Amino acid sequence: MNIINITKYRIGLVINKTQKTVKIQFKMFFFNKLLKKKTFKTKYYQVHDPFNICTFGDIILIKKISPISTLKSWKLSTILIKEKNLYLKEL
């Protein structure tokens, strides 16, 4: 039985790419009891991509590691969905 630990893994959308680094968008959904509606919070992470295989719009799984630099403490684990036009559809 494979259970992904929420503190060590995240699933996100690639929104920016540089050499050996990608920036992903991670959305957290939660229910607000006071307003009685579902809301979400967006968080951005910089992820280490050692082989430059990610492109815009990919859905990827990232893993928490010890810090590589001041902003990068996540590493690319796997690419779940390889979509090239998904990022353009959201705009």
VENLIN-V920539 format. One record per run of one state. SS is the DSSP state (alpha for helix, beta for strand, coil for the rest). FROM is the first residue (numbers start at 1). LEN is the number of residues. Records with the same first field share a line. If there is no record, write none. Layout:
SS=FROM-LEN  FROM-LEN
This chain:
coil=1-8  19-2  33-4  49-10  65-7  82-4  91-1
beta=9-10  21-12  37-12  59-6  72-10
alpha=86-5
